[in-house]
Amino acid sequence: MQMPSDGAGMSTEVVLGPNDGLRVQSVATVDNVQSVSRDQLIRRVGRTTVTSMAAICQAVAIATGCAPR
């Protein structure tokens, strides 16, 4: 999941910020999700709120075509 600081306002983007443990506002872009092994994760940069995680799940559903119609 990419984390650029500004997004284009797409339905596959979720704005995250200080409430999610990040120092600055960022955008999670989920239209190009890739799996990585836990060994590749070095440090935690934040923890999403329940609301942000629900928005990420919805964005993933849209990106994968699994969104309810």
TAGI-V778222 format. One line per field, one symbol per residue. psi: psi as a letter, one per 30 degrees, with the letter a starting at -180 (. if undefined). burial: I if it has 9 or more other C-alpha atoms within 8 Angstrom, else O. Layout:
psi->???
burial->???
//
This chain:
psi->klilfklgglfgkkklaefggkelklkkjgghkkklleffkelkflklleeeeeeeeeeeeeefggkk.
burial->OIOIOOIOOOOIIIIIIIOIIIOOIIIIIIIOOOOOOOOOOOOOOOOIOOOIIOIIOIIIIIIOOOOOO
//
